[in-house]
Amino acid sequence: MAAKKKAGYIEKFLKKADKAIEDGIKRADEALEDAVEFGAMAAGQAKKTSDELRKKAIKEKEEIKAKGIKKFNEGITTAKQITSNVEDDLETLEKLGKLRKAGVLSEKEFQEKKKKILSRI
């Protein structure tokens, strides 16, 4: 009878162990389901943030591009003005030289105007 009694305790122990294992597996499955759900939520949030950042980057790229084009065009305009001003100044010097030769301008007046024009070039 003592062996039977021990067998009963072992069976109870094994049943309790099986139940504990099943409970552990059930809890692990629940934790895994929660983790998958949170992972999906995190992935969704990451995608949303990524999309927002991508849109912001595209907008900033366009703004920088527009500013660059504006600055480039300003540079071209300035270069054209400088070039045309130099050409105009050289033509003016040539005319002043003719006026000096014709006696309309004195040497002193010519030198003053020449100095002024050359300081701009």
Summary of the structure (lengths in Angstrom):
residues: 121
radius of gyration: 45.9
end to end distance: 122.8
largest distance: 148.5
contacts: 252
relative contact order: 0.04
helix: 95%
strand: 0%
